[in-house]
Amino acid sequence: MPTNQGAPFPAVVDSLSHDGRGVARVEGKVWFVDGALPGETAIVRPTKTRRSFSSGRVDKIIVRSKNRVQAPCQYFGTCGGCVLQHLEHSAQLDFKRRILLDALGKAGVGPVEVTNLIGTTPWGYRRKARLSVRLVPKKGGILVGFNERNSKRVTPLAECLVIDASVNFVLATLPSLLQGMSTPDRFPQIEIAVGDNATALVFQHLEPLTTGDTYRLEQFARKNNLLVYSQSSGSGPVEAIFPHEPVLLNYALPEFSVSIGFSPIDFIQVNGLVNQALVGMVIDWLDIGATDSVLDLFCGLGNFSIPAARWAKRVLGVDENPNLISRAHDNAHQNGISNAGFECRDLFSKDLAKWDPGQFSTVILDPPRSGALEVLNLIKGSVKPRILAYISCDPATLARDAGTLTKSGTYRLVKLGLADMFPHTAHVESVALFHRCEDTVG
Ligand SMILES: C[S@@+](CC[C@H](N)C(=O)[O-])C[C@H]1O[C@@H](n2cnc3c(N)ncnc32)[C@H](O)[C@@H]1O
């Protein structure tokens, strides 16, 4: 301990951790400091002490970073939704660039540089979110919001600056809506999904809804021009409350004259405008032509497969979620695409080696945070694409997988893009483009 156990102490912050906390080294020990920025000297109040590293939060800033800004959100510091609002937006991007390059460097990939940056407005961008609901009588009843940082407690939100405006304006009314339900403490979550054509709220409930509950939700939907659904026990199918036959949500990818339909619980990329640019960049980088065959692994609704099919000879999309695969089929059909097929398959399965998808000239990989290690042998061994785009939401697993692709000399990293998909959070979305080495000579 730098001073008396638990007493605040001064520290110089030299960097930011991957989760957006300031990192200080004091008497040989690493401290992760909530709210501190690199270059700052702060008085740190310890919150958790461990033998190898400890955590604390800023009590007072003594020397202030030139990149520090006043966080616009009234809940900043408590709400776990955003952790970087106190860092000027372009410095947030520098931080993300550094995290990405460091991860690749540690994995022995590189040296590389970020060649492309995609970003749009950093506010009101979130078209998908899951709000937590808790009944806390001593805090006034029902609380609706994101979880607090590192805690299951809920930060009650009357507004949210990063959420889409069509939801923001009803946030303050959600507690009183739920308070009037038959079992107000039995609605653990509200899922939000914003399409170009409508906004949907899905109320998860642990007890059957009464007629009165349904009526209340219907009035709420009518008044706020929303689609409202219920979902029992949090994992079952969704049921429409109002309208009884709602429109299918959709979002457009105008560059490709594509419209993607989705249900409110389907996976969609959080930031609609960044997604448009991301899909455009990936398809451009892959330079798909009329003789190309494209394998889109972790394809979801067909967000990349369907635009790719506009240029390719054929496309195969693969995902483990049967609902997404069925929707991808529908999306291809609705967009007049007949050269794209979709297949349901667990790409982390131990039996994957038995699968032979055949050769493809082009691969798109967009795995969850855990990465795509399991499919890399298949890609290198039998699929053998000339070009591969890897879309990643976790630099650590991207770096690991990029190491596996490049170390054997089979592929090389030729371009690296950073997408500002989640401004003010510490999440890093990136795209890495790989060429098969024999095709890159010269
Ligand atoms: C980051 S999302 C990408 C979806 C899509 N490419 C898009 O842009 O909307 C990751 C996808 O991986 C799928 N997935 C997760 N685990 C999987 C597994 N074991 N096998 C195959 N797909 C999986 C999810 O269903 C999800 O659609």
The ligand as an ORCA input file, in Angstrom:
! r2SCAN-3c Opt
* xyz 0 1
  C     -21.142    -10.348    -33.983
  S     -22.560    -11.253    -34.505
  C     -22.454    -10.993    -36.237
  C     -23.705    -11.191    -37.010
  C     -23.713    -10.660    -38.444
  N     -22.487    -10.899    -39.152
  C     -24.062     -9.184    -38.487
  O     -23.243     -8.388    -38.965
  O     -25.171     -8.826    -38.097
  C     -22.023    -12.857    -34.218
  C     -22.914    -13.963    -34.728
  O     -22.311    -15.199    -34.309
  C     -23.348    -16.138    -34.132
  N     -22.799    -17.237    -33.305
  C     -22.539    -17.221    -31.980
  N     -22.046    -18.413    -31.590
  C     -21.979    -19.173    -32.721
  C     -21.554    -20.515    -32.964
  N     -21.115    -21.293    -31.975
  N     -21.612    -20.979    -34.216
  C     -22.067    -20.208    -35.232
  N     -22.515    -18.944    -35.040
  C     -22.463    -18.428    -33.806
  C     -24.446    -15.346    -33.497
  O     -25.700    -15.987    -33.677
  C     -24.338    -14.003    -34.217
  O     -25.209    -13.956    -35.313
*
